[in-house]
């Protein structure tokens, strides 16, 4: 009987997840703000993270500090800015930044650069 408590808690967690689905107005607002392109788990733009990690000396040390997204521009693009920390060549953790633009229609990262 002990193991049932875990399954009941898991069932409640799943049920609450389905009950908290956003309304159509909330989904439209997220699209306008560009938030639909960020991971629901960690609020990162996965493509930008992958590009940054590919240029790091120690990609496993990557940690996101914050990610900010602008509202949609006239050309259906959003500006994204990310602060992160990663291990540098001396073994210490350094803070750095990356920025870019992504399309709101398909979340494709059109341009990016490390600051």
Secondary structure, 3 states (H helix, E strand, C coil): CCCHHHHHHHHHHHHHHHHCCCCHHHHHHHHHHCHHHCCCCCCCCHHHHHHHHHCCCCHHHCEEEEEEECCCCCCCEEEEEEEEEEECCCCCEEEEEEEEEEECCCCCEEEEEEC
